[in-house]
Amino acid sequence: KYKEKLIDYEFSYDPRPFESLEILQDKLTAFKDYPLQHYLTEHKVNNIRVISRIINALNDFSFIESDIKDVPEVTTEIVGSIIEIAAINAQTSSFLELIEYAHKRILSVSDASDKLKKNKKYEDLLSLISNRHKFYGEACFLKSDIVSKLFEYCQTSLIDEEFFNETVRSKINNQSLYSIYKDIRAKQDKHLYDMQYKNEVYVSDLWNILKEQGNKIIIAKDTYLHPRAFIFYIEQLETLDVKNKAQYHDFALKCLKDFIENNIGWIRDDYSGHAQELLDFDPKLGEYYKQCTATNQQNSINSSEKIIGLMRDVIESGKNSALKALSQIQKQEIKQYILSDARYFKETFDFLMKYDSISESLRKYVGNIDSVLKELSLSKDSDHAYKAKEALDSLVEKGVIKPLNSDDISK
């Protein structure tokens, strides 16, 4: 006798996001104060596996929690990104395809003829990215440095702690500067529109901010705290408080000198005229910039490692500043580096072999190397002579330098 009872039930398990989070809440050991539940609710994330991946990621990044806990803007940016990428990673490992799709989606909006066929999977994944990224677009967010490092973490389970620590420090500093800027702007608005806010109080308030921050609030970018803004604040103080004009000017001079010393490259490479406006603030700044440039050039050639860096700069981008610095290196220094640093010798040889013809700006440096190698090729030390001659023969064959002539050698 055979008896069988068949039951066919379809079970539907559809918990609300907070219910799924409650199941895993005890596993979360980091960023407990972050509004994770709000994110899950907003993006309708109730899958326990996805939430588990998010929690694991947050726990892995606990090493930055103490640094950002008092800076909500940075916390939102960093922790929010960790959550979003972890949520995406729980559902796909095809990051490159997702980035490409997001990029094509932007192009299809700007070019009606290039209509993109919507991919539900990728659309669902992109919906996990918060609205705070909508201004620049999901594609820009996915290509950011932070997200790139998070992708690496998702794929390897390894965290570049040095990168994230440095990123956090930089963002905290930027946020601090932005807060200072907002404070100054608020006082400026009050100065302009609040009839009860006296000029002398505004002068005192602004002066106290500038004194406390010094050159830290001058940023070498065309942003809210660029050098022109600092000079504007100083000139405003000088106008409103004439009797202390010299004090404000001397303070500004010191701050701007400190800024120049730390931003030689920005001043040298600026073509917008902003750097010149800074130097025009006081004739002493132009002279100080020249002194700093000379010192900077000297410092850039005081080791074989730095000279190797300069040669690479020339190869990669033809930097005029690097060419000029190389021309300052004396024969005796080149000889010392060749004799003591095999890497410098090899890098120098490779550098010269890359050029079919030597530009005028490189001629002095190449000429000095030429003289040193010819001198060493006649050395009583047979090893030195052999190695120098081998390099010379290759360079002569390449046409970089001329064949050995005793008149070329410095006695």
TORSE-994563 format. One line per field, with one value per residue (C-alpha): residue number from 1; z, y, x; residue in three letters. Coordinates in nm, 3 decimals. Each point is the difference from the previous one (the first is absolute). Layout:
! TORSE-994563
n = c(NUM|...) $
up = c(Z|...) $
north = c(Y|...) $
east = c(X|...) $
res = c(ala|...) $
! end
This chain:
! TORSE-994563
n = c(1|2|3|4|5|6|7|8|9|10|11|12|13|14|15|16|17|18|19|20|21|22|23|24|25|26|27|28|29|30|31|32|33|34|35|36|37|38|39|40|41|42|43|44|45|46|47|48|49|50|51|52|53|54|55|56|57|58|59|60|61|62|63|64|65|66|67|68|69|70|71|72|73|74|75|76|77|78|79|80|81|82|83|84|85|86|87|88|89|90|91|92|93|94|95|96|97|98|99|100|101|102|103|104|105|106|107|108|109|110|111|112|113|114|115|116|117|118|119|120|121|122|123|124|125|126|127|128|129|130|131|132|133|134|135|136|137|138|139|140|141|142|143|144|145|146|147|148|149|150|151|152|153|154|155|156|157|158|159|160|161|162|163|164|165|166|167|168|169|170|171|172|173|174|175|176|177|178|179|180|181|182|183|184|185|186|187|188|189|190|191|192|193|194|195|196|197|198|199|200|201|202|203|204|205|206|207|208|209|210|211|212|213|214|215|216|217|218|219|220|221|222|223|224|225|226|227|228|229|230|231|232|233|234|235|236|237|238|239|240|241|242|243|244|245|246|247|248|249|250|251|252|253|254|255|256|257|258|259|260|261|262|263|264|265|266|267|268|269|270|271|272|273|274|275|276|277|278|279|280|281|282|283|284|285|286|287|288|289|290|291|292|293|294|295|296|297|298|299|300|301|302|303|304|305|306|307|308|309|310|311|312|313|314|315|316|317|318|319|320|321|322|323|324|325|326|327|328|329|330|331|332|333|334|335|336|337|338|339|340|341|342|343|344|345|346|347|348|349|350|351|352|353|354|355|356|357|358|359|360|361|362|363|364|365|366|367|368|369|370|371|372|373|374|375|376|377|378|379|380|381|382|383|384|385|386|387|388|389|390|391|392|393|394|395|396|397|398|399|400|401|402|403|404|405|406|407|408|409|410|411) $
up = c(0.000|-0.098|0.128|-0.092|0.105|-0.203|0.131|-0.223|0.190|-0.113|0.286|-0.027|0.237|-0.039|0.320|0.033|-0.011|0.372|0.079|-0.204|0.165|0.346|-0.075|-0.072|0.225|0.259|-0.263|-0.067|0.209|-0.178|-0.099|0.215|0.006|-0.378|-0.132|-0.178|0.048|-0.180|-0.299|-0.009|0.021|-0.262|-0.246|0.093|0.098|0.204|-0.126|0.296|-0.213|-0.131|0.348|0.132|-0.268|0.098|0.368|-0.074|-0.204|0.272|0.257|-0.228|-0.016|0.374|0.000|-0.130|0.234|0.276|-0.250|-0.167|0.280|0.074|-0.366|-0.123|-0.357|-0.042|0.176|-0.239|-0.302|0.103|0.189|-0.249|-0.283|0.188|0.047|-0.361|-0.154|0.240|-0.093|-0.369|0.055|0.173|-0.329|-0.264|-0.053|-0.345|0.108|-0.334|-0.187|0.247|-0.041|-0.378|0.012|0.224|-0.240|-0.302|0.183|0.027|-0.370|-0.099|0.189|-0.179|-0.340|-0.088|-0.301|0.226|0.190|0.268|0.053|0.371|0.193|0.303|0.193|-0.037|0.061|0.327|0.102|-0.083|0.207|0.305|-0.042|0.215|-0.135|0.128|-0.304|-0.253|-0.069|-0.151|-0.103|0.096|-0.263|0.160|0.343|-0.122|-0.151|0.309|0.181|0.311|-0.191|-0.204|0.325|0.132|-0.316|0.066|0.355|-0.120|-0.246|0.220|0.358|0.052|0.113|-0.097|0.349|-0.088|-0.280|0.216|0.295|-0.227|-0.173|0.334|0.120|-0.321|0.008|0.367|-0.072|-0.300|0.206|0.272|-0.255|-0.149|0.344|0.046|-0.339|0.090|0.327|-0.187|-0.255|0.277|0.161|-0.335|-0.060|0.349|-0.063|-0.318|0.113|0.379|0.110|0.359|-0.089|0.042|-0.231|0.286|0.116|-0.352|-0.022|0.333|-0.099|-0.339|0.139|0.271|-0.261|-0.221|0.292|0.122|-0.341|-0.163|-0.334|0.056|-0.155|-0.324|-0.249|-0.329|-0.199|-0.156|0.287|0.290|0.186|-0.288|0.049|-0.149|0.269|0.274|-0.152|-0.025|0.373|0.084|-0.221|0.157|0.346|-0.119|-0.136|0.306|0.257|-0.149|0.321|0.009|-0.373|0.046|0.242|-0.246|-0.288|0.188|0.108|-0.358|-0.125|0.239|-0.088|-0.373|0.029|0.178|-0.273|-0.276|0.161|0.004|-0.342|-0.239|-0.264|0.005|-0.043|-0.275|-0.198|0.046|-0.321|0.132|0.149|0.357|0.102|-0.141|0.198|0.312|-0.086|-0.077|0.355|0.107|-0.195|0.266|-0.105|-0.352|0.140|0.254|-0.274|-0.194|0.311|0.062|-0.363|0.016|0.327|-0.137|-0.310|0.213|0.225|-0.302|-0.108|0.336|-0.033|-0.275|0.079|-0.067|-0.323|-0.118|0.071|-0.206|-0.296|0.015|0.010|-0.317|-0.173|0.106|-0.039|-0.113|0.306|-0.048|0.373|-0.007|-0.303|0.172|0.318|-0.192|-0.164|0.346|0.087|-0.004|-0.149|0.337|0.136|-0.305|0.038|0.368|-0.071|-0.285|0.219|0.305|-0.134|-0.266|-0.033|-0.085|-0.263|-0.161|0.011|-0.152|-0.277|-0.074|0.007|-0.261|-0.222|-0.032|-0.192|-0.370|0.026|0.305|0.048|0.089|0.352|0.057|-0.162|0.313|0.207|-0.282|-0.056|0.365|-0.010|-0.320|0.162|0.312|-0.195|-0.223|0.305|0.169|-0.318|0.041|0.371|0.148|0.161|-0.273|0.119|-0.011|-0.340|-0.145|0.114|-0.106|-0.343|-0.049|0.067|-0.219|-0.295|0.011|0.031|-0.286|-0.217|0.084|-0.096|0.337|0.059|-0.214|-0.002|0.261|-0.047|0.257|-0.034|0.136|0.332|0.287|0.157) $
north = c(0.000|0.338|0.334|0.345|0.350|0.288|0.355|0.288|0.324|0.312|0.186|0.372|0.159|0.375|0.163|0.371|0.137|0.075|-0.355|-0.147|0.239|-0.104|-0.359|0.105|0.305|-0.174|-0.069|0.370|0.117|0.325|0.316|-0.095|0.360|0.027|-0.006|-0.333|-0.078|0.322|-0.103|-0.350|0.138|0.269|-0.250|-0.284|-0.234|-0.289|-0.286|-0.145|-0.102|0.356|0.150|-0.251|0.110|0.364|-0.075|-0.195|0.291|0.253|-0.217|-0.030|0.378|0.054|0.137|0.339|0.029|0.196|0.251|0.090|-0.037|0.375|0.108|-0.093|0.120|-0.224|-0.288|0.024|0.001|-0.281|-0.231|0.063|-0.108|-0.314|-0.097|0.070|-0.190|-0.292|-0.019|-0.003|-0.253|-0.239|-0.025|0.021|-0.021|0.162|0.346|0.094|-0.089|0.203|0.304|-0.032|-0.021|0.308|0.191|-0.102|0.108|0.353|0.003|-0.115|0.294|0.253|-0.168|-0.098|-0.196|-0.232|-0.153|-0.245|-0.314|-0.017|-0.289|-0.078|-0.163|0.302|0.245|-0.178|0.014|0.370|0.066|-0.102|0.317|0.284|0.318|0.208|-0.123|0.093|0.346|-0.138|-0.329|-0.362|-0.045|0.265|-0.150|-0.348|0.133|0.192|-0.091|-0.115|-0.227|-0.144|-0.099|-0.142|-0.210|-0.135|-0.085|-0.180|-0.209|-0.081|0.052|0.211|0.362|0.267|0.150|0.260|0.135|0.019|0.156|0.266|0.057|0.044|0.248|0.200|0.009|0.097|0.284|0.115|-0.011|0.205|0.259|0.011|0.063|0.291|0.137|-0.021|0.181|0.281|0.025|0.017|0.287|0.175|-0.023|0.128|0.286|0.093|-0.036|0.004|0.360|-0.092|-0.162|0.265|0.029|-0.028|-0.323|-0.142|0.101|-0.169|-0.317|-0.031|0.080|-0.264|-0.265|0.095|0.014|-0.342|-0.170|0.180|-0.140|-0.319|0.170|0.079|-0.283|-0.032|-0.057|0.212|-0.074|0.176|0.065|0.088|0.259|0.280|-0.055|0.029|0.321|0.136|-0.061|0.176|0.297|0.025|0.015|0.265|0.210|-0.028|0.038|0.235|0.054|-0.370|-0.029|-0.079|-0.280|-0.164|0.043|-0.152|-0.293|-0.059|0.022|-0.274|-0.224|0.046|-0.074|-0.325|-0.077|0.071|-0.223|-0.294|0.059|0.074|-0.233|0.159|0.349|-0.113|-0.184|0.249|0.168|0.154|0.304|-0.091|-0.072|0.332|0.179|-0.159|0.111|0.352|0.041|0.113|0.033|-0.212|-0.301|-0.005|-0.006|-0.263|-0.218|0.020|-0.104|-0.292|-0.108|-0.005|-0.194|-0.239|-0.068|-0.065|-0.235|-0.184|-0.108|-0.073|-0.377|-0.259|-0.102|0.351|0.026|-0.329|0.150|0.307|-0.211|-0.193|0.327|0.109|-0.331|-0.007|0.364|0.206|0.224|0.319|0.024|-0.346|0.089|0.314|-0.190|-0.264|0.272|0.112|-0.332|0.030|-0.253|-0.092|-0.084|-0.213|-0.185|-0.065|-0.137|-0.223|-0.146|-0.056|-0.076|-0.268|0.088|0.360|-0.115|-0.233|0.256|0.263|-0.236|-0.096|0.367|0.093|-0.297|0.116|0.313|0.007|0.367|0.207|0.321|0.321|-0.010|-0.345|0.068|0.112|-0.302|-0.242|0.178|-0.042|-0.371|-0.033|0.157|-0.216|-0.326|0.086|0.081|-0.326|-0.199|0.099|-0.080|-0.207|-0.211|-0.257|-0.077|0.366|0.043|-0.309|0.094|0.362|-0.103|-0.248|0.276|0.246|-0.239|-0.049|0.372|0.081|-0.266|0.149|0.343|0.154|0.102|0.034|-0.248|0.032|0.292|0.085|0.368|-0.072|-0.126|0.243|-0.031) $
east = c(0.000|0.139|-0.115|0.138|-0.096|0.133|0.017|0.095|0.056|0.177|0.163|0.061|0.250|0.000|0.126|0.025|0.358|0.011|-0.113|0.284|0.244|-0.119|0.099|0.360|0.030|0.218|0.266|0.053|0.296|0.091|-0.185|-0.298|-0.120|-0.011|-0.360|0.034|-0.368|-0.094|0.213|-0.152|-0.352|0.057|0.147|-0.236|0.283|-0.138|0.216|0.189|0.297|0.039|-0.031|0.252|0.248|-0.053|0.058|0.318|0.133|-0.078|0.176|0.304|0.032|-0.024|0.358|-0.123|-0.299|0.173|0.141|-0.327|-0.253|-0.003|-0.014|-0.349|0.055|0.305|-0.173|-0.294|0.228|0.236|-0.237|-0.278|0.231|0.103|-0.364|-0.097|0.289|-0.044|-0.369|0.092|0.277|-0.241|-0.190|0.271|0.374|-0.020|0.107|0.154|-0.317|-0.206|0.227|-0.017|-0.379|-0.022|0.224|-0.207|-0.312|0.140|0.090|-0.347|-0.151|0.221|-0.034|-0.356|0.122|0.199|-0.292|0.111|-0.200|-0.073|0.146|-0.217|0.284|0.228|-0.283|-0.079|0.365|0.029|-0.310|0.206|0.208|-0.131|-0.151|0.291|0.197|-0.268|0.144|0.321|-0.157|0.048|0.272|0.222|-0.061|0.093|0.324|0.109|0.321|-0.183|-0.236|0.288|0.171|-0.327|-0.032|0.350|-0.101|-0.313|0.199|0.300|-0.126|0.313|-0.024|0.250|0.003|0.263|-0.220|-0.312|0.182|0.149|-0.334|-0.174|0.263|-0.030|-0.379|-0.009|0.242|-0.205|-0.318|0.167|0.109|-0.347|-0.147|0.241|-0.099|-0.369|0.072|0.176|-0.281|-0.260|0.189|0.035|-0.374|-0.064|0.242|-0.186|-0.359|-0.025|-0.043|0.082|0.334|0.268|0.301|0.247|-0.164|0.021|0.367|0.069|-0.188|0.169|0.344|-0.035|-0.084|0.294|0.243|-0.106|0.019|0.294|0.111|-0.205|-0.302|0.180|-0.050|0.188|-0.316|-0.270|-0.235|-0.170|0.329|0.231|0.280|-0.211|-0.263|0.262|0.136|-0.355|-0.054|0.326|-0.077|-0.344|0.158|0.245|-0.286|-0.221|0.278|0.258|0.196|0.094|0.066|0.370|-0.082|-0.237|0.244|0.293|-0.215|-0.112|0.358|0.110|-0.295|0.050|0.373|-0.082|-0.252|0.253|0.261|-0.243|-0.157|0.287|-0.141|-0.345|0.144|0.237|-0.268|-0.285|-0.114|-0.321|0.170|-0.097|0.358|0.114|-0.272|0.145|0.354|-0.124|-0.128|0.347|0.329|0.172|-0.205|0.146|0.352|-0.093|-0.148|0.329|0.194|-0.235|0.024|0.380|-0.005|-0.259|0.209|0.306|-0.194|-0.138|0.350|0.161|-0.038|0.017|-0.359|-0.128|0.197|-0.148|-0.343|0.087|0.111|-0.325|-0.195|0.177|-0.076|-0.365|-0.098|0.299|-0.027|0.200|0.067|0.159|0.211|0.122|0.085|0.198|0.208|0.114|0.168|0.377|0.243|0.148|-0.344|-0.082|0.329|-0.066|-0.349|0.123|0.275|-0.219|-0.348|-0.048|-0.367|0.082|0.251|-0.253|-0.284|0.230|0.107|-0.363|-0.097|0.260|-0.079|-0.361|0.100|0.091|0.091|0.077|-0.195|0.178|-0.142|0.153|0.333|0.184|-0.103|0.083|0.330|0.093|-0.085|0.201|0.307|-0.028|-0.034|0.295|0.208|-0.097|0.071|0.365|0.007|0.283|-0.270|-0.061|-0.353|-0.099|0.162|-0.171|-0.350|0.032|0.132|-0.286|-0.252|0.190|0.013|-0.377|-0.067|0.238|-0.162|-0.340|0.131|-0.071|0.362|0.310|0.290|0.272|0.235|0.264|-0.083|-0.347|0.130|0.030|0.340) $
res = c(lys|tyr|lys|glu|lys|leu|ile|asp|tyr|glu|phe|ser|tyr|asp|pro|arg|pro|phe|glu|ser|leu|glu|ile|leu|gln|asp|lys|leu|thr|ala|phe|lys|asp|tyr|pro|leu|gln|his|tyr|leu|thr|glu|his|lys|val|asn|asn|ile|arg|val|ile|ser|arg|ile|ile|asn|ala|leu|asn|asp|phe|ser|phe|ile|glu|ser|asp|ile|lys|asp|val|pro|glu|val|thr|thr|glu|ile|val|gly|ser|ile|ile|glu|ile|ala|ala|ile|asn|ala|gln|thr|ser|ser|phe|leu|glu|leu|ile|glu|tyr|ala|his|lys|arg|ile|leu|ser|val|ser|asp|ala|ser|asp|lys|leu|lys|lys|asn|lys|lys|tyr|glu|asp|leu|leu|ser|leu|ile|ser|asn|arg|his|lys|phe|tyr|gly|glu|ala|cys|phe|leu|lys|ser|asp|ile|val|ser|lys|leu|phe|glu|tyr|cys|gln|thr|ser|leu|ile|asp|glu|glu|phe|phe|asn|glu|thr|val|arg|ser|lys|ile|asn|asn|gln|ser|leu|tyr|ser|ile|tyr|lys|asp|ile|arg|ala|lys|gln|asp|lys|his|leu|tyr|asp|met|gln|tyr|lys|asn|glu|val|tyr|val|ser|asp|leu|trp|asn|ile|leu|lys|glu|gln|gly|asn|lys|ile|ile|ile|ala|lys|asp|thr|tyr|leu|his|pro|arg|ala|phe|ile|phe|tyr|ile|glu|gln|leu|glu|thr|leu|asp|val|lys|asn|lys|ala|gln|tyr|his|asp|phe|ala|leu|lys|cys|leu|lys|asp|phe|ile|glu|asn|asn|ile|gly|trp|ile|arg|asp|asp|tyr|ser|gly|his|ala|gln|glu|leu|leu|asp|phe|asp|pro|lys|leu|gly|glu|tyr|tyr|lys|gln|cys|thr|ala|thr|asn|gln|gln|asn|ser|ile|asn|ser|ser|glu|lys|ile|ile|gly|leu|met|arg|asp|val|ile|glu|ser|gly|lys|asn|ser|ala|leu|lys|ala|leu|ser|gln|ile|gln|lys|gln|glu|ile|lys|gln|tyr|ile|leu|ser|asp|ala|arg|tyr|phe|lys|glu|thr|phe|asp|phe|leu|met|lys|tyr|asp|ser|ile|ser|glu|ser|leu|arg|lys|tyr|val|gly|asn|ile|asp|ser|val|leu|lys|glu|leu|ser|leu|ser|lys|asp|ser|asp|his|ala|tyr|lys|ala|lys|glu|ala|leu|asp|ser|leu|val|glu|lys|gly|val|ile|lys|pro|leu|asn|ser|asp|asp|ile|ser|lys) $
! end
